Amino acid sequence: LSLNDIYVNYILTDYRTLTLGSKDNELISSHILLGNYVFSNFYRQFLIYTNLLCIINDKAIGSQIFVDNTNTLVDKHLISGNENYIISAGVNKYIPLIYSTIKLKTDFSWYKYSNMINDFELRKNLSFSSNYKLSLKTAFNSFFNLEAKTDFIYTKFETNASSEIIDNSDVDVKMNLIFRVKDKLIMNIINETLFYNLDNCQEYYFLDFDIKYVLKKNKLSLKLIGRNLLNNRNLSRNNISDYYLRVESFGLLPRHIILVLKYRL
């Protein structure tokens, strides 16, 4: 039982949510299974690994949530246990033919837990999330290299109180072009594309750059930094749970360019 769950009175945790800690302080027993496997071949520059984590709690801190049009009250109570299963795996391989390293990583998580919404009975919930990451990094012996990354995230919630499934998918694609002109001038062009909530396909494009010029090695350098060159003004994304779908919106700094002079004593 975490000390963060034991407190009296309500605490404001966001703009509309008040949370009341649990008054129970009894010990909770947990059963944990952890396993991992790693195989590496340095001669062939190959690595593969996998990890497994299982956590089963006999009892757990559950929430009784009261929701209305203006506020959300969360009361914490000691209820029946929960279960959490996490599997992750990855492969790293250097390919001499294209002078590049390719990395693939996957994560899967299942979380079984209980809660109560308003005056309804205790609900059994299942949260599932998966994450797939693919990256490519070159090591050309030339003035040009690149780094490319793709990240796909899927989240899903189910409950026995309803047949409806709440889910959301996001994709993040990023590419960094690196130009090295001799040893004094390095230029990075960074392009990032975000696809939030693939069902409605909210797309955001970002373009940044860094230009560094070394006037005196290990002593004096000049750097030009450009951010949000496409001048995006806001970003919105979905935040989901087993009982709500919330849209979060963020204001972004407008297009700007900064000149930095760095001197080392």
Phi, psi and chi 1 to 4 in degrees:
 res  aa     phi    psi   chi1   chi2   chi3   chi4
   1 LEU       -  124.8 -173.7   61.7      -      -
   2 SER   -80.3  143.9  170.8      -      -      -
   3 LEU   -64.7  -23.0  -68.4  176.6      -      -
   4 ASN   -66.9  -15.9  -66.2  -28.9      -      -
   5 ASP   -96.2   -5.5  -64.9  -40.4      -      -
   6 ILE  -111.8  103.6  -55.5  174.9      -      -
   7 TYR  -164.3  158.5   52.0   85.9      -      -
   8 VAL  -101.6  158.9  -63.7      -      -      -
   9 ASN    69.0  168.2  -61.0  -35.8      -      -
  10 TYR   -89.6  145.8  -76.1   94.9      -      -
  11 ILE  -120.7  133.2  -66.6  177.8      -      -
  12 LEU   -76.6  115.1 -176.5   66.3      -      -
  13 THR  -102.2  -19.7   54.8      -      -      -
  14 ASP  -155.2 -167.4   63.5   32.3      -      -
  15 TYR   -65.4  -18.1   72.9   98.5      -      -
  16 ARG  -137.3    5.6   57.7  161.6  -70.6  154.8
  17 THR  -114.4  127.4  -56.5      -      -      -
  18 LEU  -113.5  133.3  -66.8  164.3      -      -
  19 THR  -121.2  131.6  -57.6      -      -      -
  20 LEU  -107.9  126.7  177.2   65.9      -      -
  21 GLY   -71.1  165.8      -      -      -      -
  22 SER   -80.5  143.6  171.6      -      -      -
  23 LYS   -91.7   -4.5  -61.3  178.7  178.1   62.4
  24 ASP   -82.1  139.3  -58.9  -52.5      -      -
  25 ASN  -132.8   24.7   58.0    1.4      -      -
  26 GLU   -79.6  157.1   64.3  179.8  -86.6      -
  27 LEU   -72.8  147.2  -65.0  176.9      -      -
  28 ILE  -116.8  127.6  -62.9  175.3      -      -
  29 SER   -90.7  140.2   61.1      -      -      -
  30 SER  -126.6  147.5  -62.8      -      -      -
  31 HIS  -116.1  121.4  -49.9  -82.1      -      -
  32 ILE  -123.4  131.1  -59.4  175.0      -      -
  33 LEU  -122.2  125.5  173.3   64.3      -      -
  34 LEU  -130.1  130.9  173.8   64.8      -      -
  35 GLY  -144.1  148.4      -      -      -      -
  36 ASN  -150.4  154.0   63.2   77.5      -      -
  37 TYR  -139.0  133.4  171.3   79.1      -      -
  38 VAL  -134.1  130.3  178.3      -      -      -
  39 PHE  -127.7  127.5  172.9   78.5      -      -
  40 SER  -135.8  144.3   61.1      -      -      -
  41 ASN  -131.4   99.5 -172.2  -40.6      -      -
  42 PHE   -68.8  -29.2  -67.8  100.6      -      -
  43 TYR   -65.6  -42.6  176.4   74.0      -      -
  44 ARG   -92.6    1.8  -64.8 -172.8  176.0 -177.5
  45 GLN    52.5   58.6  -58.8 -176.7   66.4      -
  46 PHE  -133.5  136.5  175.2   75.3      -      -
  47 LEU  -141.6  134.5  170.6   69.4      -      -
  48 ILE  -136.5  140.5 -176.2  171.0      -      -
  49 TYR  -149.9  157.3   62.7   90.5      -      -
  50 THR  -149.6  145.9 -177.5      -      -      -
  51 ASN  -132.7  144.9  -60.6  -67.0      -      -
  52 LEU  -132.9  131.2  170.8   65.5      -      -
  53 LEU  -135.2  126.0  174.9   63.1      -      -
  54 CYS  -125.5  127.3  -59.4      -      -      -
  55 ILE  -128.4  122.1  -57.5  175.5      -      -
  56 ILE  -124.0  120.8  -59.6  176.6      -      -
  57 ASN  -104.9  134.4  -63.6  -45.2      -      -
  58 ASP   -66.2  -37.8  -66.6  -22.2      -      -
  59 LYS  -135.6  163.0  -66.4 -177.4  179.3  180.0
  60 ALA  -155.0  162.6      -      -      -      -
  61 ILE   -81.0  115.9  -66.4  -66.8      -      -
  62 GLY  -109.4  167.8      -      -      -      -
  63 SER  -117.3  136.1  -60.9      -      -      -
  64 GLN  -106.3  115.5 -176.0  173.5   10.5      -
  65 ILE  -111.9  126.9  -55.2  166.1      -      -
  66 PHE  -110.9  117.2  -58.0   93.3      -      -
  67 VAL  -118.6  132.0 -177.9      -      -      -
  68 ASP  -134.9 -166.9   59.7   29.0      -      -
  69 ASN   -71.9  -19.9  -67.7  -29.9      -      -
  70 THR  -118.4  -28.4   57.0      -      -      -
  71 ASN  -137.7  160.5  -63.4  -61.8      -      -
  72 THR  -129.9  123.6  -59.9      -      -      -
  73 LEU  -108.7  131.7  -62.4  179.5      -      -
  74 VAL  -121.0  115.7  179.7      -      -      -
  75 ASP  -105.8  129.5  -68.3   -2.7      -      -
  76 LYS   -97.7  134.8  -65.2 -176.5  178.0 -178.8
  77 HIS  -138.4  157.3  -59.2  -79.1      -      -
  78 LEU   -84.6  120.0 -161.5   60.5      -      -
  79 ILE  -130.1 -169.8   59.6  174.1      -      -
  80 SER   -62.7  158.3   57.3      -      -      -
  81 GLY   -68.5  174.5      -      -      -      -
  82 ASN  -126.8  170.7   52.9   35.4      -      -
  83 GLU  -134.9  139.1  -58.0  176.1   15.7      -
  84 ASN  -135.8  126.9 -163.7    2.3      -      -
  85 TYR  -126.6  128.7  -54.8   93.6      -      -
  86 ILE  -131.2  128.8  -59.3  173.3      -      -
  87 ILE  -126.0  130.8  -60.3  174.7      -      -
  88 SER  -135.6  147.8   61.7      -      -      -
  89 ALA  -151.4  155.5      -      -      -      -
  90 GLY  -158.3  156.6      -      -      -      -
  91 VAL  -135.5  130.6  177.2      -      -      -
  92 ASN  -121.1  131.3  -59.9  -11.2      -      -
  93 LYS  -146.6  129.6  179.8   68.0  174.1   77.8
  94 TYR   -92.8  129.4  176.3   74.9      -      -
  95 ILE  -109.3  105.5  -56.6  176.8      -      -
  96 PRO   -61.8  -29.9  -21.1   32.8      -      -
  97 LEU   -59.7  -36.2 -177.8   63.4      -      -
  98 ILE  -115.1   11.2   57.3  175.0      -      -
  99 TYR    51.1   48.0  -60.3   96.3      -      -
 100 SER  -140.0  152.0  -58.1      -      -      -
 101 THR  -109.2  127.7  -60.6      -      -      -
 102 ILE  -111.5  132.5  -63.9  179.0      -      -
 103 LYS  -125.3  133.6  -63.8 -178.1  179.9 -178.9
 104 LEU  -126.6  127.7  173.3   63.1      -      -
 105 LYS  -135.3  137.4 -177.8 -179.0  179.1 -178.3
 106 THR  -131.5  145.4   60.3      -      -      -
 107 ASP  -135.9  137.1  -63.2  -74.5      -      -
 108 PHE  -131.0  138.6  -57.4   94.1      -      -
 109 SER  -139.7  132.7  173.6      -      -      -
 110 TRP  -122.1  128.7  -65.2  -95.1      -      -
 111 TYR  -131.5  116.2 -178.6   44.5      -      -
 112 LYS  -103.4  126.3  -63.1 -180.0  179.7 -179.5
 113 TYR  -152.7  171.6   63.0  100.2      -      -
 114 SER  -127.9  151.7  -57.3      -      -      -
 115 ASN  -159.3  173.6   61.6   13.8      -      -
 116 MET  -127.2  136.3  -68.5  176.8  -76.4      -
 117 ILE  -112.9  122.4  -53.5  -62.7      -      -
 118 ASN    51.9 -126.3  -67.6  -24.8      -      -
 119 ASP  -103.5   17.6  -65.5  -36.2      -      -
 120 PHE   -80.8  168.5  -67.1   97.3      -      -
 121 GLU   -72.8  169.2  -63.4 -179.7   -7.1      -
 122 LEU   -59.9  131.1 -172.8   69.5      -      -
 123 ARG  -107.6  142.1  -49.1 -175.4  -37.4  156.7
 124 LYS   -98.0  124.5  -58.4  -67.8 -175.3  179.4
 125 ASN  -121.3  154.5  -52.3  -54.2      -      -
 126 LEU  -132.4  124.0  171.6   63.6      -      -
 127 SER  -110.3  127.9  166.8      -      -      -
 128 PHE  -125.5  136.0  169.5   76.4      -      -
 129 SER  -140.4  146.5   65.1      -      -      -
 130 SER  -138.0  148.4   60.0      -      -      -
 131 ASN  -140.5  127.6 -171.2   -3.1      -      -
 132 TYR  -121.8  126.0  -53.4   86.3      -      -
 133 LYS  -124.6  130.9  -64.1 -178.6  179.3 -179.3
 134 LEU  -130.3  129.1  178.0   63.4      -      -
 135 SER  -137.8  151.1   66.7      -      -      -
 136 LEU  -133.8  128.9  169.5   69.9      -      -
 137 LYS  -132.9  122.9 -175.7  176.2 -177.8  179.1
 138 THR   -91.9  159.7   64.4      -      -      -
 139 ALA  -138.2   52.4      -      -      -      -
 140 PHE   -67.5  143.4  -58.7  135.2      -      -
 141 ASN   -88.1   62.1 -172.1   20.3      -      -
 142 SER  -151.8 -171.7   67.3      -      -      -
 143 PHE   -78.2   -9.2   74.7   97.5      -      -
 144 PHE  -124.2  136.4  171.1   74.1      -      -
 145 ASN  -145.6  166.6  -83.5  -73.3      -      -
 146 LEU  -145.3  155.5   68.7   86.2      -      -
 147 GLU  -128.7  126.3  -62.8  178.3    9.0      -
 148 ALA  -126.7  135.3      -      -      -      -
 149 LYS  -137.3  139.9  -60.3  178.7 -178.7  179.0
 150 THR  -129.7  131.4  -60.1      -      -      -
 151 ASP  -130.4  119.4 -168.5   -2.8      -      -
 152 PHE  -114.8  127.1  174.0   78.7      -      -
 153 ILE  -124.3  128.4  -58.3  173.4      -      -
 154 TYR  -125.7  133.0  176.0   72.5      -      -
 155 THR  -130.7  137.9  -53.3      -      -      -
 156 LYS  -142.5  141.4  179.4  177.5   69.2  172.8
 157 PHE  -125.9  136.0  -73.0   90.7      -      -
 158 GLU  -131.2  152.5  -60.5  179.8   37.7      -
 159 THR  -145.8  149.9  177.1      -      -      -
 160 ASN   -75.2   -9.0   65.1  -16.0      -      -
 161 ALA   -82.2   -8.8      -      -      -      -
 162 SER  -155.7  150.4  171.5      -      -      -
 163 SER   -85.3   -7.1   59.4      -      -      -
 164 GLU   -75.1  140.0 -177.5  179.4    2.8      -
 165 ILE  -111.5  127.2  -63.8  176.4      -      -
 166 ILE   -99.8  123.0  -57.2  175.4      -      -
 167 ASP  -142.8  164.7   63.0   -9.8      -      -
 168 ASN  -156.2  145.0 -174.2   68.5      -      -
 169 SER  -131.8  135.6  -58.2      -      -      -
 170 ASP  -130.6  147.8  -61.2  -31.7      -      -
 171 VAL  -132.3  135.6  177.1      -      -      -
 172 ASP  -125.8  118.1 -177.0   -4.4      -      -
 173 VAL  -116.8  125.1 -179.9      -      -      -
 174 LYS  -133.3  137.1 -171.6  173.9 -176.6  178.9
 175 MET  -135.4  130.8  179.8  173.2  -69.5      -
 176 ASN  -118.7  115.9 -177.0   11.8      -      -
 177 LEU   -97.6  125.7  -53.8  178.2      -      -
 178 ILE  -116.5  122.7  -55.1  168.8      -      -
 179 PHE  -118.2  122.4  -59.1   88.6      -      -
 180 ARG  -115.4  107.1 -178.5 -177.1  -66.8  -89.5
 181 VAL   -96.4  101.9 -177.2      -      -      -
 182 LYS    57.8 -147.0  -63.9 -175.5  178.1  179.3
 183 ASP  -104.0   -5.9  -67.4  -29.7      -      -
 184 LYS   -99.1  -24.8  -70.3 -168.0  173.2 -176.9
 185 LEU  -123.2  122.2 -178.2   61.5      -      -
 186 ILE  -127.6  129.4  -58.9  174.8      -      -
 187 MET  -123.4  131.1  -64.1 -177.1  -68.2      -
 188 ASN  -118.3  129.6  -69.6   -8.2      -      -
 189 ILE  -116.0  118.6  -60.3  176.1      -      -
 190 ILE  -113.5  120.7  -55.2  132.6      -      -
 191 ASN  -117.6  128.7  175.6   56.4      -      -
 192 GLU  -133.2  133.2 -174.4  170.7   10.7      -
 193 THR  -122.6  127.4  -55.0      -      -      -
 194 LEU  -113.6  130.5  -57.1  175.0      -      -
 195 PHE  -117.0  101.4  -59.6   93.0      -      -
 196 TYR   -98.1  139.9  -73.9  146.5      -      -
 197 ASN    53.6   76.6 -173.5   17.8      -      -
 198 LEU   -59.5  -23.3  -68.8 -175.9      -      -
 199 ASP   -63.4  -38.0  -69.3  -21.5      -      -
 200 ASN  -103.4   -9.3  -63.4  -32.5      -      -
 201 CYS    52.7   68.8 -158.8      -      -      -
 202 GLN   -83.8  117.8  -60.4  169.2  -80.6      -
 203 GLU  -111.1  137.9  -59.7  178.7   14.9      -
 204 TYR  -135.0  133.9  -60.9   91.9      -      -
 205 TYR  -119.0  132.2  -58.7   93.2      -      -
 206 PHE  -128.1  142.2  -65.3   91.4      -      -
 207 LEU  -135.9  122.7 -178.5   62.4      -      -
 208 ASP  -129.3  165.9  -55.0  -34.1      -      -
 209 PHE  -150.6  153.2   73.3   80.4      -      -
 210 ASP  -130.9  131.0  -67.9  -24.6      -      -
 211 ILE  -127.4  119.7  -59.2  176.1      -      -
 212 LYS  -119.1  130.6 -178.6  179.3  179.6 -178.6
 213 TYR  -125.1  124.7 -177.3   75.9      -      -
 214 VAL   -91.3  111.7  178.9      -      -      -
 215 LEU   -78.5  -40.5  -62.3  169.8      -      -
 216 LYS  -144.6  120.5 -170.9  173.8 -177.4  180.0
 217 LYS   -55.5  132.4 -171.9  175.8 -178.3 -179.8
 218 ASN    60.0   17.3  -62.4  -33.5      -      -
 219 LYS  -135.4  -55.8 -157.2   73.0  173.3  178.8
 220 LEU  -137.6  129.2 -177.3   63.2      -      -
 221 SER  -143.0  157.1   64.6      -      -      -
 222 LEU  -125.2  134.6 -163.2   64.1      -      -
 223 LYS  -135.2  132.4 -168.3  172.1 -175.2  179.2
 224 LEU  -111.2  123.4 -166.9   64.8      -      -
 225 ILE  -118.8  125.0  -58.3  172.2      -      -
 226 GLY  -119.0  130.7      -      -      -      -
 227 ARG  -130.5  144.8  -66.5  -68.0 -179.7  -94.8
 228 ASN    51.6   52.2 -166.1   14.8      -      -
 229 LEU   -65.8  -23.2  -60.5 -177.4      -      -
 230 LEU   -84.7   -1.2  -59.4 -179.1      -      -
 231 ASN    59.5   48.4 -153.5   29.3      -      -
 232 ASN   -69.1  136.3  -65.8  -71.0      -      -
 233 ARG  -101.8  -22.4  -55.9  -45.6  -64.2  -95.4
 234 ASN  -153.4  163.8   60.1   73.0      -      -
 235 LEU  -141.8  131.6 -176.3  148.7      -      -
 236 SER  -126.3  142.6  -61.6      -      -      -
 237 ARG  -148.8  158.4   63.4  177.2  -59.8  174.5
 238 ASN   -89.0  140.3  -69.3  -15.3      -      -
 239 ASN  -123.0  116.2 -174.1   -7.2      -      -
 240 ILE  -113.8  157.7   65.3  172.4      -      -
 241 SER  -145.9 -174.5  176.0      -      -      -
 242 ASP   -75.3  -11.0   59.0  -85.4      -      -
 243 TYR  -133.0    2.3   67.6   95.0      -      -
 244 TYR  -150.5  159.3   68.4   76.7      -      -
 245 LEU  -127.0  113.5  170.3   60.2      -      -
 246 ARG  -116.8  135.8 -178.2  171.8   64.8 -160.7
 247 VAL  -100.2  119.3  178.5      -      -      -
 248 GLU  -101.5  133.0  -61.1  176.5  -27.3      -
 249 SER  -124.5  135.2 -175.7      -      -      -
 250 PHE  -124.9  136.0  -53.4   90.5      -      -
 251 GLY   -82.3  139.7      -      -      -      -
 252 LEU  -111.2  149.2  -56.9  177.1      -      -
 253 LEU   -63.6  138.6  -69.6  174.7      -      -
 254 PRO   -67.6  172.1   24.0  -33.1      -      -
 255 ARG   -50.9  132.5  178.5 -166.7  -58.0  117.9
 256 HIS  -152.3  152.5   58.3  -80.6      -      -
 257 ILE  -129.6  131.3  -62.4  175.9      -      -
 258 ILE  -122.5  136.3  -57.8  173.6      -      -
 259 LEU  -107.0  125.0  179.5   62.2      -      -
 260 VAL  -121.1  129.2  178.9      -      -      -
 261 LEU  -110.1  121.5  179.6   63.3      -      -
 262 LYS  -116.5  126.9 -175.0  175.9 -178.5 -179.8
 263 TYR  -127.4  131.1  177.0   73.1      -      -
 264 ARG  -112.2  127.6  176.8  177.6  -65.1  177.7
 265 LEU   -72.4      -  -62.8  174.6      -      -
